[in-house]
Amino acid sequence: MEVPAWVWWATVVITSGFLLVDLLVIGRRPHEPSMREVTRHLAGYIGMAVLFGLGVLYFSGPRYAGEFFAGWLTEYSLSVDNLFIFIIIMSKFAVPRPLQQSALMVGIMAALVFRGVFIAIGAVAIEQFSWVFYLFGAFLIWTAAKLAREGGENEEEFEENRLILWVERRFPATKEYHGSKLVIVENGKRLITPMLIVMLALGTTDLLFALDSIPAIFGLTREPYLVFTANVFALMGLRQLYFLIGGLLERLIYLSYGLAFLLGFIGVKLVLHAMHENELPFINGGEHIEWAPDIPIWVSLTVIIGTLAITTVASLIGARNRSLEYLDQHTGPRREWHHHEDRPQS
């Protein structure tokens, strides 16, 4: 896929412009967005991603368009999973609702920076060493097994990492939030605010999620331009999605299993691709393994869409059944009115 330098620069400038405008507006006016506001912005960001994919289809053909849409959907799904951790962090540190927009936007910017760095490193490594696909594939399969084994248990609580614990011990902090300020001066002493701790928690979480997302996207496309744009569009609108479906996220009880299956599928795809282009001398004498299939992108896209659809439907049905069981346990069994004479008189 030939992408001129000016297209790269235009893409970076335009997408960065959207994010910076969003950040500057939020920084000047922290607030809890209305449902109408987040719906409008989210629809706009999703529409931009779809239009971009159609543009790739028009200029570069169905193969690269399929790679973009597969990568975007996968990265978007992983970003939604990231929202679970964001919600837990906001709850643990009792971030006021009007300030959550500022925290989320900084967290999203940090995610974009980390992913950009990993994209550059991954692209160079893949260009130089085809055996990197073995490592990426093995890592994704291990991550998928770990995610499936833990299910949603790892999202029930957030444990502060060593960096956060060190900052809390090393620097005196206020107990109250002071708007979106990270540091204040009080009685002549410089103090950090809880908002700084929240930013660190979100940033370190983004770093861990980038370790999963970048190998996953390289399993669907080797084009750095598509890898970058899929990640950018997946992060756009994530803040609005947080406020729009915060309650719905708690109902996606099988999302971890769906993501585990997707990561495992992409991991196997990477290993098969590495075998197909094998250059390691201790595997098949350094020769290509012809019987190893190279899974086409249309199969990957079908698996991704199908998995996300099944996971969403199963989660909503499962969450509804759990709610009904909870009501039965606390209010007694629901009574079914089969006969007219059994119904209560109005």
GUSE-919848 format. One record per residue (C-alpha): x, y negated, z negated. Coordinates in nm, 4 decimals. Example, Ala and Ser with C-alpha at 12.3 -4.5 7.8 and 13.67 -1.06 7.14 Angstrom:
<node><u>1.2300</u><v>0.4500</v><w>-0.7800</w></node>
<node><u>1.3670</u><v>0.1060</v><w>-0.7140</w></node>
//
This chain:
<node><u>0.0000</u><v>0.0000</v><w>0.0000</w></node>
<node><u>0.1631</u><v>-0.3209</v><w>0.1210</w></node>
<node><u>0.0869</u><v>-0.6155</v><w>-0.1073</w></node>
<node><u>0.2473</u><v>-0.9472</v><w>-0.0066</w></node>
<node><u>0.4211</u><v>-1.1466</v><w>-0.2775</w></node>
<node><u>0.1714</u><v>-1.4314</v><w>-0.2444</w></node>
<node><u>-0.1163</u><v>-1.1906</v><w>-0.3170</w></node>
<node><u>0.0620</u><v>-1.0748</v><w>-0.6316</w></node>
<node><u>0.1178</u><v>-1.4304</v><w>-0.7488</w></node>
<node><u>-0.2368</u><v>-1.5387</v><w>-0.6614</w></node>
<node><u>-0.3796</u><v>-1.2432</v><w>-0.8539</w></node>
<node><u>-0.1663</u><v>-1.3135</v><w>-1.1596</w></node>
<node><u>-0.2476</u><v>-1.6866</v><w>-1.1562</w></node>
<node><u>-0.6228</u><v>-1.6412</v><w>-1.1051</w></node>
<node><u>-0.6691</u><v>-1.3656</v><w>-1.3646</w></node>
<node><u>-0.4449</u><v>-1.5441</v><w>-1.6145</w></node>
<node><u>-0.6447</u><v>-1.8602</v><w>-1.5521</w></node>
<node><u>-0.9700</u><v>-1.6883</v><w>-1.6476</w></node>
<node><u>-0.8165</u><v>-1.5526</v><w>-1.9665</w></node>
<node><u>-0.6470</u><v>-1.8799</v><w>-2.0619</w></node>
<node><u>-0.9627</u><v>-2.0848</v><w>-2.0078</w></node>
<node><u>-1.1513</u><v>-1.8370</v><w>-2.2233</w></node>
<node><u>-0.8815</u><v>-1.8580</v><w>-2.4902</w></node>
<node><u>-0.8660</u><v>-2.2384</v><w>-2.4894</w></node>
<node><u>-1.2437</u><v>-2.2717</v><w>-2.5108</w></node>
<node><u>-1.2582</u><v>-2.0276</v><w>-2.8001</w></node>
<node><u>-0.9680</u><v>-2.1941</v><w>-2.9788</w></node>
<node><u>-1.1468</u><v>-2.5275</v><w>-2.9694</w></node>
<node><u>-1.4890</u><v>-2.3935</v><w>-3.0636</w></node>
<node><u>-1.4852</u><v>-2.0676</v><w>-3.2646</w></node>
<node><u>-1.8408</u><v>-1.9332</v><w>-3.2919</w></node>
<node><u>-2.0511</u><v>-1.6215</v><w>-3.2788</w></node>
<node><u>-2.1743</u><v>-1.5991</v><w>-2.9187</w></node>
<node><u>-2.5404</u><v>-1.5590</v><w>-2.8388</w></node>
<node><u>-2.6741</u><v>-1.2488</v><w>-2.6624</w></node>
<node><u>-2.7475</u><v>-1.4557</v><w>-2.3532</w></node>
<node><u>-2.3936</u><v>-1.5934</v><w>-2.3444</w></node>
<node><u>-2.2148</u><v>-1.2580</v><w>-2.3750</w></node>
<node><u>-2.4500</u><v>-1.0887</v><w>-2.1254</w></node>
<node><u>-2.3885</u><v>-1.3589</v><w>-1.8674</w></node>
<node><u>-2.0099</u><v>-1.3486</v><w>-1.9056</w></node>
<node><u>-1.9915</u><v>-0.9688</v><w>-1.9151</w></node>
<node><u>-2.2020</u><v>-0.9374</v><w>-1.5992</w></node>
<node><u>-1.9717</u><v>-1.1882</v><w>-1.4322</w></node>
<node><u>-1.6549</u><v>-0.9965</v><w>-1.5220</w></node>
<node><u>-1.7986</u><v>-0.6612</v><w>-1.4117</w></node>
<node><u>-1.9201</u><v>-0.8208</v><w>-1.0888</w></node>
<node><u>-1.5695</u><v>-0.9572</v><w>-1.0255</w></node>
<node><u>-1.4203</u><v>-0.6087</v><w>-1.0707</w></node>
<node><u>-1.6723</u><v>-0.4544</v><w>-0.8291</w></node>
<node><u>-1.6101</u><v>-0.7274</v><w>-0.5706</w></node>
<node><u>-1.2354</u><v>-0.6789</v><w>-0.6055</w></node>
<node><u>-1.2768</u><v>-0.3048</v><w>-0.5478</w></node>
<node><u>-1.4875</u><v>-0.3748</v><w>-0.2375</w></node>
<node><u>-1.2132</u><v>-0.6102</v><w>-0.1190</w></node>
<node><u>-0.9576</u><v>-0.3315</v><w>-0.1597</w></node>
<node><u>-1.1907</u><v>-0.1059</v><w>0.0386</w></node>
<node><u>-1.2152</u><v>-0.3601</v><w>0.3207</w></node>
<node><u>-0.8440</u><v>-0.4462</v><w>0.3447</w></node>
<node><u>-0.6757</u><v>-0.1196</v><w>0.2405</w></node>
<node><u>-0.9278</u><v>0.1592</v><w>0.2948</w></node>
<node><u>-1.1285</u><v>0.4071</v><w>0.0836</w></node>
<node><u>-0.8292</u><v>0.5835</v><w>-0.0709</w></node>
<node><u>-0.6960</u><v>0.2795</v><w>-0.2526</w></node>
<node><u>-1.0468</u><v>0.1566</v><w>-0.3368</w></node>
<node><u>-1.1167</u><v>0.4939</v><w>-0.4978</w></node>
<node><u>-0.7911</u><v>0.4717</v><w>-0.6916</w></node>
<node><u>-0.8835</u><v>0.1258</v><w>-0.8195</w></node>
<node><u>-1.2331</u><v>0.2239</v><w>-0.9301</w></node>
<node><u>-1.1065</u><v>0.5457</v><w>-1.0945</w></node>
<node><u>-0.8343</u><v>0.3531</v><w>-1.2758</w></node>
<node><u>-1.0666</u><v>0.0707</v><w>-1.3785</w></node>
<node><u>-1.3323</u><v>0.3061</v><w>-1.5191</w></node>
<node><u>-1.0717</u><v>0.5068</v><w>-1.7099</w></node>
<node><u>-0.9023</u><v>0.1984</v><w>-1.8533</w></node>
<node><u>-1.2408</u><v>0.0458</v><w>-1.9380</w></node>
<node><u>-1.3387</u><v>0.3625</v><w>-2.1251</w></node>
<node><u>-1.0138</u><v>0.3569</v><w>-2.3220</w></node>
<node><u>-1.0692</u><v>-0.0130</v><w>-2.3950</w></node>
<node><u>-1.4188</u><v>0.0613</v><w>-2.5286</w></node>
<node><u>-1.2617</u><v>0.3223</v><w>-2.7557</w></node>
<node><u>-1.0219</u><v>0.0506</v><w>-2.8669</w></node>
<node><u>-1.3229</u><v>-0.1552</v><w>-2.9743</w></node>
<node><u>-1.4000</u><v>0.1024</v><w>-3.2438</w></node>
<node><u>-1.0678</u><v>0.0228</v><w>-3.4097</w></node>
<node><u>-1.1237</u><v>-0.3502</v><w>-3.3622</w></node>
<node><u>-1.4581</u><v>-0.3242</v><w>-3.5420</w></node>
<node><u>-1.2991</u><v>-0.1358</v><w>-3.8317</w></node>
<node><u>-1.0165</u><v>-0.3912</v><w>-3.8595</w></node>
<node><u>-1.2638</u><v>-0.6815</v><w>-3.8604</w></node>
<node><u>-1.4670</u><v>-0.5092</v><w>-4.1298</w></node>
<node><u>-1.1668</u><v>-0.4169</v><w>-4.3459</w></node>
<node><u>-1.0331</u><v>-0.7714</v><w>-4.3509</w></node>
<node><u>-1.3824</u><v>-0.9245</v><w>-4.3730</w></node>
<node><u>-1.3281</u><v>-1.1560</v><w>-4.0770</w></node>
<node><u>-1.6145</u><v>-1.4103</v><w>-4.0607</w></node>
<node><u>-1.8299</u><v>-1.3612</v><w>-3.7523</w></node>
<node><u>-1.7556</u><v>-1.7079</v><w>-3.6067</w></node>
<node><u>-1.3801</u><v>-1.6324</v><w>-3.6218</w></node>
<node><u>-1.3995</u><v>-1.2871</v><w>-3.4663</w></node>
<node><u>-1.3957</u><v>-1.4323</v><w>-3.1151</w></node>
<node><u>-1.0564</u><v>-1.5938</v><w>-3.1757</w></node>
<node><u>-0.9125</u><v>-1.2741</v><w>-3.3223</w></node>
<node><u>-1.0484</u><v>-1.0627</v><w>-3.0382</w></node>
<node><u>-0.9135</u><v>-1.2910</v><w>-2.7675</w></node>
<node><u>-0.5639</u><v>-1.2881</v><w>-2.9142</w></node>
<node><u>-0.5859</u><v>-0.9106</v><w>-2.9454</w></node>
<node><u>-0.6852</u><v>-0.8846</v><w>-2.5791</w></node>
<node><u>-0.3995</u><v>-1.1116</v><w>-2.4719</w></node>
<node><u>-0.1570</u><v>-0.8967</v><w>-2.6713</w></node>
<node><u>-0.2964</u><v>-0.5855</v><w>-2.5023</w></node>
<node><u>-0.2436</u><v>-0.7447</v><w>-2.1617</w></node>
<node><u>0.1190</u><v>-0.8313</v><w>-2.2443</w></node>
<node><u>0.1989</u><v>-0.4832</v><w>-2.3777</w></node>
<node><u>0.0371</u><v>-0.3130</v><w>-2.0812</w></node>
<node><u>0.2185</u><v>-0.5420</v><w>-1.8396</w></node>
<node><u>0.5520</u><v>-0.4446</v><w>-1.9934</w></node>
<node><u>0.4700</u><v>-0.0736</v><w>-1.9847</w></node>
<node><u>0.3427</u><v>-0.0993</v><w>-1.6252</w></node>
<node><u>0.6758</u><v>-0.2493</v><w>-1.5160</w></node>
<node><u>0.8765</u><v>0.0151</v><w>-1.7015</w></node>
<node><u>0.6546</u><v>0.2978</v><w>-1.5756</w></node>
<node><u>0.6678</u><v>0.1801</v><w>-1.2134</w></node>
<node><u>1.0488</u><v>0.1651</v><w>-1.2179</w></node>
<node><u>1.0780</u><v>0.5042</v><w>-1.3881</w></node>
<node><u>0.8408</u><v>0.6717</v><w>-1.1405</w></node>
<node><u>1.0209</u><v>0.5173</v><w>-0.8444</w></node>
<node><u>1.3561</u><v>0.6506</v><w>-0.9659</w></node>
<node><u>1.2615</u><v>0.9810</v><w>-1.1285</w></node>
<node><u>0.9693</u><v>1.1943</v><w>-1.0087</w></node>
<node><u>1.0101</u><v>1.4216</v><w>-1.3128</w></node>
<node><u>0.8651</u><v>1.1408</v><w>-1.5271</w></node>
<node><u>0.5247</u><v>1.2794</v><w>-1.4237</w></node>
<node><u>0.6022</u><v>1.5910</v><w>-1.6277</w></node>
<node><u>0.6542</u><v>1.3718</v><w>-1.9368</w></node>
<node><u>0.3437</u><v>1.1617</v><w>-1.8721</w></node>
<node><u>0.1329</u><v>1.4716</v><w>-1.8131</w></node>
<node><u>0.2576</u><v>1.6530</v><w>-2.1233</w></node>
<node><u>0.2017</u><v>1.3405</v><w>-2.3350</w></node>
<node><u>-0.1571</u><v>1.3002</v><w>-2.2108</w></node>
<node><u>-0.2374</u><v>1.6680</v><w>-2.2699</w></node>
<node><u>-0.0960</u><v>1.6415</v><w>-2.6237</w></node>
<node><u>-0.2958</u><v>1.3204</v><w>-2.6837</w></node>
<node><u>-0.6122</u><v>1.4840</v><w>-2.5493</w></node>
<node><u>-0.5708</u><v>1.7854</v><w>-2.7792</w></node>
<node><u>-0.5085</u><v>1.5578</v><w>-3.0782</w></node>
<node><u>-0.8107</u><v>1.3397</v><w>-2.9945</w></node>
<node><u>-1.0396</u><v>1.6402</v><w>-2.9467</w></node>
<node><u>-0.9210</u><v>1.7985</v><w>-3.2728</w></node>
<node><u>-0.9767</u><v>1.4826</v><w>-3.4741</w></node>
<node><u>-1.3013</u><v>1.3842</v><w>-3.3010</w></node>
<node><u>-1.4269</u><v>1.0592</v><w>-3.4528</w></node>
<node><u>-1.2622</u><v>1.1154</v><w>-3.7890</w></node>
<node><u>-0.9648</u><v>0.8950</v><w>-3.7072</w></node>
<node><u>-1.1988</u><v>0.5995</v><w>-3.6518</w></node>
<node><u>-1.3688</u><v>0.6051</v><w>-3.9880</w></node>
<node><u>-1.0980</u><v>0.4028</v><w>-4.1584</w></node>
<node><u>-0.7972</u><v>0.1908</v><w>-4.0768</w></node>
<node><u>-0.4661</u><v>0.2425</v><w>-4.2531</w></node>
<node><u>-0.2276</u><v>-0.0502</v><w>-4.2576</w></node>
<node><u>0.1019</u><v>0.0327</v><w>-4.0883</w></node>
<node><u>0.4471</u><v>-0.0423</v><w>-4.2246</w></node>
<node><u>0.4780</u><v>-0.3766</v><w>-4.0476</w></node>
<node><u>0.1556</u><v>-0.5090</v><w>-4.1994</w></node>
<node><u>0.2440</u><v>-0.3779</v><w>-4.5457</w></node>
<node><u>0.5891</u><v>-0.5404</v><w>-4.5207</w></node>
<node><u>0.4409</u><v>-0.8775</v><w>-4.4176</w></node>
<node><u>0.1882</u><v>-0.8631</v><w>-4.7031</w></node>
<node><u>0.4659</u><v>-0.7930</v><w>-4.9555</w></node>
<node><u>0.7175</u><v>-1.0369</v><w>-4.8091</w></node>
<node><u>0.5031</u><v>-1.3470</v><w>-4.7511</w></node>
<node><u>0.2602</u><v>-1.5116</v><w>-4.9937</w></node>
<node><u>-0.0881</u><v>-1.5325</v><w>-4.8489</w></node>
<node><u>-0.4173</u><v>-1.7034</v><w>-4.9179</w></node>
<node><u>-0.7286</u><v>-1.5020</v><w>-4.9970</w></node>
<node><u>-0.9535</u><v>-1.7281</v><w>-4.7921</w></node>
<node><u>-0.9705</u><v>-1.7858</v><w>-4.4193</w></node>
<node><u>-0.8859</u><v>-2.1356</v><w>-4.2973</w></node>
<node><u>-1.0524</u><v>-2.1317</v><w>-3.9594</w></node>
<node><u>-0.8284</u><v>-1.9796</v><w>-3.6940</w></node>
<node><u>-0.5089</u><v>-2.1089</v><w>-3.8613</w></node>
<node><u>-0.2375</u><v>-1.8496</v><w>-3.9192</w></node>
<node><u>-0.0242</u><v>-2.0546</v><w>-4.1621</w></node>
<node><u>-0.1149</u><v>-2.3405</v><w>-4.3960</w></node>
<node><u>0.0654</u><v>-2.5596</v><w>-4.6468</w></node>
<node><u>-0.0912</u><v>-2.5585</v><w>-4.9929</w></node>
<node><u>0.0593</u><v>-2.7433</v><w>-5.2919</w></node>
<node><u>0.3811</u><v>-2.7854</v><w>-5.0977</w></node>
<node><u>0.4123</u><v>-2.4111</v><w>-5.0265</w></node>
<node><u>0.3781</u><v>-2.2468</v><w>-4.6869</w></node>
<node><u>0.1276</u><v>-1.9609</v><w>-4.6956</w></node>
<node><u>0.0028</u><v>-1.7180</v><w>-4.4351</w></node>
<node><u>-0.3701</u><v>-1.6617</v><w>-4.3955</w></node>
<node><u>-0.5615</u><v>-1.3331</v><w>-4.3562</w></node>
<node><u>-0.6034</u><v>-1.4236</v><w>-3.9888</w></node>
<node><u>-0.2309</u><v>-1.3622</v><w>-3.9322</w></node>
<node><u>-0.2617</u><v>-1.0140</v><w>-4.0842</w></node>
<node><u>-0.5613</u><v>-0.9454</v><w>-3.8600</w></node>
<node><u>-0.3627</u><v>-1.0542</v><w>-3.5529</w></node>
<node><u>-0.0782</u><v>-0.8189</v><w>-3.6458</w></node>
<node><u>-0.3212</u><v>-0.5324</v><w>-3.6998</w></node>
<node><u>-0.4841</u><v>-0.5901</v><w>-3.3600</w></node>
<node><u>-0.1465</u><v>-0.6273</v><w>-3.1864</w></node>
<node><u>0.0025</u><v>-0.3071</v><w>-3.3256</w></node>
<node><u>-0.3187</u><v>-0.1221</v><w>-3.2393</w></node>
<node><u>-0.2934</u><v>-0.2539</v><w>-2.8819</w></node>
<node><u>0.0625</u><v>-0.1241</v><w>-2.8631</w></node>
<node><u>-0.0481</u><v>0.2282</v><w>-2.9535</w></node>
<node><u>-0.3357</u><v>0.2234</v><w>-2.7068</w></node>
<node><u>-0.1044</u><v>0.1039</v><w>-2.4282</w></node>
<node><u>0.0998</u><v>0.4220</v><w>-2.4770</w></node>
<node><u>-0.2084</u><v>0.6242</v><w>-2.3754</w></node>
<node><u>-0.3537</u><v>0.3988</v><w>-2.1080</w></node>
<node><u>-0.0471</u><v>0.3474</v><w>-1.8903</w></node>
<node><u>0.0324</u><v>0.7176</v><w>-1.8287</w></node>
<node><u>-0.3393</u><v>0.7717</v><w>-1.7647</w></node>
<node><u>-0.3615</u><v>0.5052</v><w>-1.4951</w></node>
<node><u>-0.0393</u><v>0.6240</v><w>-1.3278</w></node>
<node><u>-0.2041</u><v>0.9649</v><w>-1.3071</w></node>
<node><u>-0.4683</u><v>0.8100</v><w>-1.0795</w></node>
<node><u>-0.2619</u><v>0.5711</v><w>-0.8710</w></node>
<node><u>0.1071</u><v>0.5007</v><w>-0.8180</w></node>
<node><u>0.0434</u><v>0.1531</v><w>-0.6812</w></node>
<node><u>0.1668</u><v>-0.1053</v><w>-0.9372</w></node>
<node><u>-0.0756</u><v>-0.3655</v><w>-0.7989</w></node>
<node><u>-0.3758</u><v>-0.1408</v><w>-0.8583</w></node>
<node><u>-0.2432</u><v>-0.0375</v><w>-1.1994</w></node>
<node><u>-0.2132</u><v>-0.4022</v><w>-1.3006</w></node>
<node><u>-0.5494</u><v>-0.5160</v><w>-1.1673</w></node>
<node><u>-0.7344</u><v>-0.2143</v><w>-1.3117</w></node>
<node><u>-0.5953</u><v>-0.2996</v><w>-1.6556</w></node>
<node><u>-0.6716</u><v>-0.6705</v><w>-1.6243</w></node>
<node><u>-1.0325</u><v>-0.6128</v><w>-1.5185</w></node>
<node><u>-1.0729</u><v>-0.3519</v><w>-1.7940</w></node>
<node><u>-0.9680</u><v>-0.6099</v><w>-2.0538</w></node>
<node><u>-1.1802</u><v>-0.8886</v><w>-1.9084</w></node>
<node><u>-1.5162</u><v>-0.9011</v><w>-2.0817</w></node>
<node><u>-1.4012</u><v>-0.6773</v><w>-2.3655</w></node>
<node><u>-1.4651</u><v>-0.9583</v><w>-2.6138</w></node>
<node><u>-1.8191</u><v>-1.0031</v><w>-2.4837</w></node>
<node><u>-1.8732</u><v>-0.6272</v><w>-2.4924</w></node>
<node><u>-1.7731</u><v>-0.6277</v><w>-2.8606</w></node>
<node><u>-2.0617</u><v>-0.8577</v><w>-2.9510</w></node>
<node><u>-2.3084</u><v>-0.7165</v><w>-2.6989</w></node>
<node><u>-2.2957</u><v>-0.3495</v><w>-2.7957</w></node>
<node><u>-2.1350</u><v>-0.3536</v><w>-3.1398</w></node>
<node><u>-2.4254</u><v>-0.1471</v><w>-3.2704</w></node>
<node><u>-2.4287</u><v>0.0781</v><w>-2.9654</w></node>
<node><u>-2.0626</u><v>0.1686</v><w>-3.0156</w></node>
<node><u>-2.1549</u><v>0.3425</v><w>-3.3386</w></node>
<node><u>-2.3987</u><v>0.5592</v><w>-3.1409</w></node>
<node><u>-2.1357</u><v>0.6810</v><w>-2.8918</w></node>
<node><u>-2.0536</u><v>0.9667</v><w>-3.1281</w></node>
<node><u>-1.9041</u><v>1.1915</v><w>-2.8579</w></node>
<node><u>-1.6928</u><v>0.9268</v><w>-2.6861</w></node>
<node><u>-1.3712</u><v>1.0675</v><w>-2.8334</w></node>
<node><u>-1.4453</u><v>1.4104</v><w>-2.6875</w></node>
<node><u>-1.5233</u><v>1.2629</v><w>-2.3473</w></node>
<node><u>-1.2005</u><v>1.0631</v><w>-2.3493</w></node>
<node><u>-1.0092</u><v>1.3708</v><w>-2.4653</w></node>
<node><u>-1.1417</u><v>1.5635</v><w>-2.1645</w></node>
<node><u>-1.0511</u><v>1.2782</v><w>-1.9278</w></node>
<node><u>-0.6987</u><v>1.2428</v><w>-2.0673</w></node>
<node><u>-0.6519</u><v>1.6196</v><w>-2.0494</w></node>
<node><u>-0.7766</u><v>1.6266</v><w>-1.6885</w></node>
<node><u>-0.5431</u><v>1.3422</v><w>-1.5863</w></node>
<node><u>-0.2564</u><v>1.5092</v><w>-1.7751</w></node>
<node><u>-0.3072</u><v>1.8327</v><w>-1.5803</w></node>
<node><u>-0.3317</u><v>1.6287</v><w>-1.2591</w></node>
<node><u>0.0035</u><v>1.4663</v><w>-1.3379</w></node>
<node><u>0.1740</u><v>1.7985</v><w>-1.4094</w></node>
<node><u>0.0390</u><v>1.9482</v><w>-1.0854</w></node>
<node><u>0.1593</u><v>1.6418</v><w>-0.8962</w></node>
<node><u>0.5029</u><v>1.6754</v><w>-1.0561</w></node>
<node><u>0.5150</u><v>2.0419</v><w>-0.9561</w></node>
<node><u>0.4121</u><v>1.9506</v><w>-0.6023</w></node>
<node><u>0.7054</u><v>1.7056</v><w>-0.5785</w></node>
<node><u>0.9373</u><v>1.8996</v><w>-0.8090</w></node>
<node><u>1.3067</u><v>1.8056</v><w>-0.8058</w></node>
<node><u>1.4183</u><v>1.9610</v><w>-1.1348</w></node>
<node><u>1.6792</u><v>2.2326</v><w>-1.0641</w></node>
<node><u>1.5645</u><v>2.4586</v><w>-1.3487</w></node>
<node><u>1.2060</u><v>2.4714</v><w>-1.2138</w></node>
<node><u>1.1647</u><v>2.6798</v><w>-0.8976</w></node>
<node><u>1.5275</u><v>2.6119</v><w>-0.8101</w></node>
<node><u>1.4575</u><v>2.2436</v><w>-0.7546</w></node>
<node><u>1.2188</u><v>2.3209</v><w>-0.4685</w></node>
<node><u>0.8658</u><v>2.1916</v><w>-0.4262</w></node>
<node><u>0.5972</u><v>2.4241</v><w>-0.5620</w></node>
<node><u>0.3685</u><v>2.4521</v><w>-0.2623</w></node>
<node><u>0.0832</u><v>2.6319</v><w>-0.4393</w></node>
<node><u>0.0409</u><v>2.3463</v><w>-0.6893</w></node>
<node><u>-0.2607</u><v>2.1465</v><w>-0.5614</w></node>
<node><u>-0.2547</u><v>1.7681</v><w>-0.5479</w></node>
<node><u>-0.6009</u><v>1.6714</v><w>-0.6748</w></node>
<node><u>-0.7537</u><v>1.4116</v><w>-0.4365</w></node>
<node><u>-0.8790</u><v>1.0819</v><w>-0.5713</w></node>
<node><u>-1.2443</u><v>1.1518</v><w>-0.4844</w></node>
<node><u>-1.2364</u><v>1.4531</v><w>-0.7171</w></node>
<node><u>-1.0835</u><v>1.2415</v><w>-0.9939</w></node>
<node><u>-1.3449</u><v>0.9686</v><w>-0.9458</w></node>
<node><u>-1.6269</u><v>1.2240</v><w>-0.9537</w></node>
<node><u>-1.4920</u><v>1.3831</v><w>-1.2731</w></node>
<node><u>-1.4505</u><v>1.0423</v><w>-1.4408</w></node>
<node><u>-1.8009</u><v>0.9185</v><w>-1.3563</w></node>
<node><u>-1.9589</u><v>1.2535</v><w>-1.4470</w></node>
<node><u>-1.7747</u><v>1.2774</v><w>-1.7777</w></node>
<node><u>-1.8657</u><v>0.9236</v><w>-1.8812</w></node>
<node><u>-2.2314</u><v>0.9755</v><w>-1.7864</w></node>
<node><u>-2.2609</u><v>1.3073</v><w>-1.9718</w></node>
<node><u>-2.0757</u><v>1.1720</v><w>-2.2758</w></node>
<node><u>-2.2989</u><v>0.8636</v><w>-2.2975</w></node>
<node><u>-2.6261</u><v>1.0556</v><w>-2.2612</w></node>
<node><u>-2.5191</u><v>1.3290</v><w>-2.5049</w></node>
<node><u>-2.4026</u><v>1.0670</v><w>-2.7573</w></node>
<node><u>-2.7288</u><v>0.8740</v><w>-2.7480</w></node>
<node><u>-2.9340</u><v>1.1942</v><w>-2.7857</w></node>
<node><u>-2.7086</u><v>1.3173</v><w>-3.0664</w></node>
<node><u>-2.7217</u><v>0.9843</v><w>-3.2479</w></node>
<node><u>-3.1021</u><v>0.9825</v><w>-3.2235</w></node>
<node><u>-3.1267</u><v>1.3341</v><w>-3.3648</w></node>
<node><u>-2.8962</u><v>1.2414</v><w>-3.6521</w></node>
<node><u>-3.1120</u><v>0.9408</v><w>-3.7324</w></node>
<node><u>-3.4254</u><v>1.1581</v><w>-3.7374</w></node>
<node><u>-3.2538</u><v>1.4117</v><w>-3.9651</w></node>
<node><u>-3.1495</u><v>1.1293</v><w>-4.1985</w></node>
<node><u>-3.5082</u><v>1.0028</v><w>-4.2146</w></node>
<node><u>-3.6377</u><v>1.3539</v><w>-4.2871</w></node>
<node><u>-3.3892</u><v>1.3983</v><w>-4.5715</w></node>
<node><u>-3.4730</u><v>1.0662</v><w>-4.7358</w></node>
<node><u>-3.8437</u><v>1.0240</v><w>-4.6600</w></node>
<node><u>-3.9632</u><v>1.3808</v><w>-4.6199</w></node>
<node><u>-4.0681</u><v>1.5577</v><w>-4.3010</w></node>
<node><u>-4.2581</u><v>1.3557</v><w>-4.0456</w></node>
<node><u>-4.6238</u><v>1.4542</v><w>-4.0327</w></node>
<node><u>-4.7751</u><v>1.5477</v><w>-3.6991</w></node>
<node><u>-5.1416</u><v>1.4477</v><w>-3.6557</w></node>
<node><u>-5.3008</u><v>1.7255</v><w>-3.4509</w></node>
<node><u>-5.6673</u><v>1.6763</v><w>-3.5366</w></node>
<node><u>-5.8850</u><v>1.3694</v><w>-3.5418</w></node>
<node><u>-6.0033</u><v>1.4402</v><w>-3.8948</w></node>
<node><u>-5.6412</u><v>1.4567</v><w>-4.0251</w></node>
<node><u>-5.5585</u><v>1.1061</v><w>-3.9166</w></node>
<node><u>-5.5723</u><v>0.8292</v><w>-4.1776</w></node>
<node><u>-5.8798</u><v>0.6110</v><w>-4.1600</w></node>
<node><u>-5.8131</u><v>0.2562</v><w>-4.0468</w></node>
//
